[in-house]
Structure formats: structure tokens, C-alpha cells
Amino acid sequence: MPYHATGWLPAPGDLADLAATIEQALTDPAELTRRGAAARRFAVEHYSWHSWPTGPEPPEGPVLAAVSPPRHDSGRRSTAE
């Protein structure tokens, strides 16, 4: 069973490893608490609003461009109308 700082990951398809992983998690409350705290820290550092870049413009990218509201000009009308 590989060691992971934020949780356990048994080998895919290995039921004995899965059972050992579950047993370890249930019988070692201190390790369960430690890994849970590490997982929370990781999530806050990497996935919370506080981890997003700050500045006048939103971050760019293909995913963000698909969900970002369109940018408008300053309200000026085109003289070509």
C-alpha cells in the first residue's frame, strides 16, 4: 500500500489491499486525523477562492473563458451604426 500524505490509495483491483487500507484507517485514529488535516490544508491551498490569482483581470484560459461573463466596452456606441 503506497503512502500518501492526504489519504490512502489501495492498488486497483486488489481486494486484500483494500481491506488492509480500510482496517488501517479504522484502527489508527491519530493517522486518520493527521491525513484528514493534511487533505484539508491541501484543498484550502489549491482549491479555495484564496488560492486564485488577484488583480484587475480574471484569470484567462479555455475553461475560464467558457464560464466567464463577456467583457463589455465602456458603454460607447460605435459610430458605424
C-alpha distances in whole Angstrom, upper triangle without the diagonal:
4,7,9,13,14,11,8,7,6,7,11,13,10,12,10,7,9,11,8,7,11,12,10,12,15,16,15,18,18,15,15,19,18,15,18,20,19,18,22,23,21,23,26,26,25,27,30,33,33,31,34,36,40,43,46,44,41,38,39,37,37,35,37,40,40,39,42,45,48,50,53,56,58,60,63,64,65,69,68,68
4,6,10,12,10,7,7,7,8,12,15,13,15,14,10,12,14,12,10,14,15,13,14,17,18,16,19,18,15,15,18,16,14,17,19,16,16,20,21,19,21,24,23,23,24,27,31,31,28,31,33,37,40,43,41,38,35,36,34,34,33,34,38,38,37,39,43,46,47,51,54,55,58,60,62,62,66,66,66
4,7,9,8,7,8,10,12,15,18,16,17,16,13,14,15,13,10,14,15,12,12,16,16,14,16,15,12,13,15,13,11,14,16,13,14,17,18,16,18,21,21,21,22,25,29,28,26,29,31,35,38,41,40,37,34,35,34,34,32,34,37,37,37,39,42,45,46,50,52,54,57,59,61,62,65,65,66
4,6,6,6,7,10,13,15,18,17,19,18,14,14,17,15,12,14,16,13,12,16,17,15,16,15,11,12,14,11,8,11,13,10,10,14,14,12,15,18,17,17,19,21,25,25,22,25,28,31,34,38,36,33,31,32,30,31,29,30,34,34,33,35,39,41,43,46,49,51,53,56,57,58,62,62,62
4,6,8,10,14,16,19,22,21,22,21,18,17,19,17,14,16,17,14,13,17,17,15,15,13,10,10,11,9,6,9,10,7,8,11,11,10,13,15,15,15,17,19,23,22,20,23,26,29,32,36,35,32,29,31,30,31,29,30,33,34,33,34,38,40,42,45,48,49,52,54,56,57,61,61,61
4,7,10,13,16,18,21,20,21,21,18,16,18,17,13,15,17,14,12,15,17,14,14,13,10,9,10,8,5,6,8,5,5,8,9,8,10,13,13,13,15,17,21,20,19,22,25,27,31,34,33,30,28,30,29,29,27,28,31,31,30,32,35,38,39,43,46,47,49,52,54,55,59,59,59
4,7,10,13,15,18,17,17,18,14,13,15,14,10,11,13,11,9,12,14,13,13,13,9,8,10,9,6,7,10,9,7,11,13,11,13,16,16,16,17,19,23,23,22,24,28,31,34,37,36,33,30,32,30,31,28,29,33,33,31,33,37,40,41,45,48,49,51,54,56,57,61,61,61
4,6,10,12,15,13,14,14,10,9,12,10,7,9,11,9,8,12,14,13,14,14,11,10,13,12,9,11,14,12,11,15,16,15,16,19,20,19,20,23,26,27,25,28,31,34,37,40,39,35,33,34,32,32,30,31,35,34,34,36,39,42,44,47,50,52,54,57,59,59,63,63,63
4,7,8,11,11,12,13,9,8,11,11,8,10,13,12,11,15,16,16,17,18,14,13,16,16,12,14,17,15,13,17,19,17,17,21,21,20,21,24,27,28,26,28,31,34,38,40,39,35,33,33,31,31,29,31,34,33,33,35,39,41,43,47,50,52,54,57,58,59,62,62,62
4,6,8,7,9,9,6,5,9,8,6,9,12,11,12,15,16,16,18,19,16,15,19,18,15,17,20,18,17,20,22,20,21,25,25,24,24,27,31,32,30,32,35,38,41,44,42,39,36,37,34,34,32,34,37,36,36,38,42,44,47,50,53,55,57,60,61,62,65,65,65
4,6,5,8,9,6,7,11,11,10,12,15,15,15,18,20,20,22,23,20,19,22,22,19,20,23,21,20,23,25,23,23,27,27,26,26,30,33,34,32,33,36,40,43,45,43,40,37,37,35,34,32,34,37,36,36,39,43,45,47,51,54,56,58,61,62,62,66,65,65
4,6,8,11,9,8,12,13,12,14,17,17,17,20,22,23,24,26,22,21,24,24,21,22,25,23,21,24,26,24,24,28,28,26,26,30,33,34,32,33,36,40,43,45,43,39,36,36,33,32,30,33,36,35,35,38,41,43,46,50,53,55,57,59,60,60,64,63,63
4,6,9,9,8,11,13,13,14,17,18,19,21,23,24,26,27,24,23,26,26,23,24,28,26,24,27,29,27,27,31,32,30,30,33,36,37,35,37,40,43,46,48,46,42,40,39,37,35,33,36,39,37,37,40,44,46,49,52,55,58,59,62,63,63,67,66,66
4,6,5,6,9,10,11,12,14,15,17,19,20,21,24,25,22,21,25,25,22,24,27,26,24,27,29,27,28,31,32,30,31,34,37,38,36,38,41,44,48,50,48,44,42,42,39,38,36,38,41,40,40,43,46,49,51,55,58,60,62,64,65,66,69,69,68
4,5,5,6,9,10,10,12,14,15,16,18,20,22,24,22,20,24,25,22,23,27,26,24,27,30,28,28,32,33,32,31,34,38,39,37,39,42,46,49,51,49,46,43,43,41,40,37,40,43,41,41,44,47,50,52,56,59,61,63,66,67,67,71,70,70
4,5,5,6,9,10,10,12,14,15,16,18,21,23,20,20,24,24,22,23,27,26,25,28,30,29,29,33,34,33,33,36,39,40,38,41,44,47,50,53,51,47,45,45,43,42,40,42,45,44,43,46,50,52,55,58,61,64,65,68,69,70,73,73,73
4,5,5,6,9,10,10,12,14,15,16,19,21,18,17,21,21,18,20,24,22,21,25,27,25,26,30,30,29,30,32,36,37,35,37,40,43,47,50,48,44,42,42,40,39,37,39,42,41,41,44,47,50,52,56,59,61,63,65,66,67,71,70,70
4,5,5,6,9,10,11,12,14,16,18,20,17,16,19,20,17,18,22,21,20,23,25,24,24,28,29,28,28,30,34,35,33,36,39,42,45,48,46,42,40,41,38,38,35,37,40,39,39,41,45,47,50,53,57,59,60,63,64,65,69,68,68
4,5,5,6,9,10,11,12,14,17,19,17,16,19,20,18,19,23,23,21,24,27,26,26,30,31,30,30,33,36,37,36,38,41,44,48,50,49,45,43,44,42,41,38,40,44,42,42,44,47,50,53,56,59,61,63,66,67,68,72,71,71
4,6,5,6,9,10,10,12,15,17,14,14,18,18,17,18,22,21,21,24,26,25,26,29,30,30,30,32,36,37,35,38,41,44,48,50,49,45,43,44,42,42,39,41,44,43,43,45,48,51,53,57,60,62,64,67,68,69,73,72,72
4,5,5,6,9,10,11,13,15,12,11,15,15,13,15,18,18,17,20,22,21,22,25,26,26,26,29,32,33,31,34,37,40,44,46,45,42,39,40,38,38,36,37,41,40,39,41,45,48,50,53,56,58,60,63,64,65,69,69,69
4,5,5,6,9,10,12,14,12,11,14,16,14,14,18,18,17,20,22,22,22,25,27,27,27,29,32,33,32,34,38,41,44,47,45,42,40,41,39,39,36,38,41,40,39,41,45,48,50,53,56,58,60,63,64,65,69,69,69
4,5,5,6,8,11,14,12,11,15,16,15,16,19,20,19,22,24,24,25,28,29,29,29,31,35,36,34,37,41,43,47,50,49,45,43,44,43,43,40,41,45,44,42,45,48,51,53,57,60,61,63,66,68,69,73,73,72
4,6,5,6,9,11,9,9,12,13,12,14,17,17,17,20,22,22,23,26,27,27,28,30,33,33,32,35,38,41,45,48,47,44,41,43,41,41,39,40,44,43,42,44,47,50,52,56,59,60,62,65,67,68,72,72,71
4,6,6,7,9,7,6,10,11,10,11,14,15,14,17,19,19,20,23,24,24,25,26,30,30,29,32,36,38,42,45,44,41,39,40,39,39,36,37,41,40,39,41,44,47,49,52,56,57,59,62,64,65,69,69,68
4,6,7,10,9,8,11,13,13,13,16,17,17,19,21,22,23,25,27,27,27,29,32,33,32,35,38,41,45,47,46,43,41,43,42,42,39,40,43,43,41,43,46,49,51,55,58,59,61,64,66,67,71,71,71
4,6,9,9,9,12,13,14,15,17,19,19,21,23,24,25,27,29,29,30,31,35,35,34,37,40,43,47,50,49,46,44,46,44,45,42,43,46,46,44,46,49,52,54,58,61,62,64,67,69,70,74,74,74
4,6,5,6,9,10,11,12,14,16,17,18,20,21,23,24,26,27,28,29,33,32,32,35,38,40,44,47,47,44,42,44,43,43,40,41,45,44,43,45,48,51,52,56,59,60,62,65,67,68,72,72,72
4,5,5,6,8,10,10,12,14,15,16,18,20,21,22,24,26,26,27,30,30,30,33,36,38,42,45,45,42,40,42,41,42,39,40,43,43,41,43,46,49,51,54,57,58,60,63,65,66,70,71,70
4,5,5,6,9,10,11,12,14,15,17,18,20,21,23,24,25,26,29,29,28,32,35,37,41,44,43,41,39,41,41,42,39,39,43,43,41,43,46,49,50,53,56,57,59,62,64,66,70,70,70
4,5,5,6,8,10,10,12,14,15,16,18,20,21,22,23,24,28,27,27,30,33,35,39,42,42,39,37,39,38,39,37,37,41,41,39,41,44,47,48,52,54,56,58,61,63,64,68,68,68
4,6,5,6,9,10,10,12,14,15,16,18,20,21,21,23,26,26,25,29,32,34,38,41,40,37,36,38,37,37,35,35,39,38,37,38,41,45,46,50,53,54,56,59,61,62,66,66,66
4,6,5,6,9,10,11,12,14,15,16,18,20,20,21,24,24,24,27,30,32,36,39,39,36,35,37,36,37,34,35,38,38,36,38,40,44,45,48,51,52,54,57,59,61,65,65,65
4,5,5,6,9,10,11,12,14,16,17,18,20,20,24,23,22,26,29,31,35,38,38,35,33,36,35,36,34,34,38,38,36,37,40,43,44,48,50,51,54,57,59,60,64,65,65
4,5,5,6,9,10,10,12,14,15,16,17,19,22,22,21,24,27,30,33,37,36,33,31,33,32,33,31,31,35,35,33,35,38,41,42,46,48,50,52,55,57,58,62,62,62
4,5,5,6,9,10,11,12,14,15,16,17,20,20,20,23,26,28,32,35,34,31,30,32,31,32,29,30,33,33,31,33,36,39,40,44,47,48,50,53,55,56,60,61,60
4,5,5,6,9,10,11,12,14,15,15,19,18,18,21,24,26,30,33,33,30,29,31,31,32,30,29,33,33,31,32,35,39,40,43,46,46,49,52,54,55,59,60,60
4,5,5,6,9,10,11,12,14,15,18,17,16,20,23,25,29,32,32,29,27,29,29,30,28,28,32,32,30,31,35,38,39,42,45,46,48,51,53,54,58,59,59
4,5,5,6,9,10,11,11,13,17,16,15,18,22,24,28,31,30,27,25,27,27,28,25,25,29,29,27,29,32,35,36,40,42,44,46,49,51,52,56,56,56
4,5,5,6,9,10,10,11,14,14,14,17,20,22,26,29,28,26,24,27,26,28,25,24,28,28,26,27,30,34,35,38,41,42,44,47,49,51,54,55,55
4,5,5,6,9,10,10,13,12,12,15,18,20,24,27,27,24,23,26,26,27,25,24,28,29,27,27,30,33,34,37,40,41,43,46,49,50,54,54,54
4,6,5,6,8,10,13,12,11,14,17,20,23,26,26,23,21,23,23,24,22,22,26,26,25,26,29,32,33,36,39,40,42,45,47,48,52,53,53
4,5,5,5,7,11,11,10,12,16,18,22,25,24,21,19,22,21,23,20,20,23,24,22,23,26,29,30,34,36,38,40,43,45,46,50,50,50
4,6,6,5,8,8,8,11,14,16,20,23,22,20,19,21,22,23,21,20,24,24,22,22,25,28,29,32,35,36,38,41,44,45,49,49,49
4,6,7,9,8,6,10,12,15,18,22,21,19,17,20,20,22,20,19,23,24,22,23,26,28,29,32,34,35,38,41,43,44,48,49,49
4,6,9,9,6,8,11,14,18,21,20,17,15,17,17,19,17,16,20,21,20,20,23,26,27,30,33,34,37,39,41,43,46,47,47
4,7,8,6,8,12,14,18,20,19,16,14,17,16,18,15,14,18,19,17,18,21,24,25,28,31,33,35,38,40,41,45,45,45
4,5,6,7,11,13,16,19,18,15,15,17,18,20,17,15,19,20,17,18,20,24,24,28,30,31,33,36,39,40,44,45,45
4,5,5,9,10,13,15,15,12,12,16,17,19,16,14,17,19,16,15,18,21,21,24,27,28,30,33,35,37,41,42,41
4,6,8,9,12,15,16,14,13,17,19,21,19,17,20,21,19,18,21,23,23,26,29,29,32,34,37,39,42,43,44
4,7,9,13,16,15,13,12,15,16,19,17,15,19,20,18,18,21,23,23,27,29,30,32,35,38,39,42,43,44
4,6,10,13,12,9,8,12,13,16,14,12,15,17,15,14,17,20,20,23,25,26,29,31,34,35,39,39,40
4,7,10,9,8,7,11,13,16,15,13,15,18,17,15,17,19,19,22,23,24,27,30,32,33,37,38,38
4,7,8,8,8,12,15,18,18,15,17,19,18,15,17,19,18,20,22,22,25,28,31,32,35,37,37
4,6,7,9,12,16,19,19,15,17,20,18,15,17,18,16,18,19,19,22,25,28,29,32,34,34
4,7,10,12,16,19,19,15,16,19,18,14,15,15,13,15,15,15,19,21,24,25,28,30,31
4,6,8,12,15,15,12,12,15,14,11,12,12,10,13,14,15,18,20,23,24,27,29,29
4,6,10,13,12,9,9,13,11,8,10,11,11,14,16,17,20,22,25,26,29,30,31
4,7,10,10,7,9,12,11,9,12,13,13,17,19,20,23,25,27,28,32,32,33
4,7,8,6,6,10,11,9,12,12,12,16,18,20,23,25,26,27,30,30,31
4,6,5,6,9,10,10,13,14,15,18,20,23,25,27,28,28,32,32,32
4,6,5,6,9,10,13,14,15,19,21,24,26,28,29,29,32,31,32
4,5,5,7,9,12,14,16,19,22,25,27,29,30,30,34,33,33
4,5,5,6,9,11,13,17,20,22,24,26,27,28,32,32,32
4,6,5,8,9,11,14,17,20,22,24,25,25,28,28,28
4,6,8,9,12,16,19,22,23,25,26,26,30,29,29
4,7,9,12,15,19,21,22,25,26,27,30,30,30
4,6,9,12,15,18,19,22,23,24,28,28,28
4,6,9,13,15,16,19,20,21,25,25,25
4,6,10,13,14,16,17,18,22,22,21
4,7,9,11,13,15,16,20,20,20
4,6,7,10,11,13,16,17,17
4,5,7,9,10,14,15,16
4,6,9,11,14,17,17
4,6,10,12,15,14
4,7,9,12,12
4,6,9,8
4,5,6
4,6
4
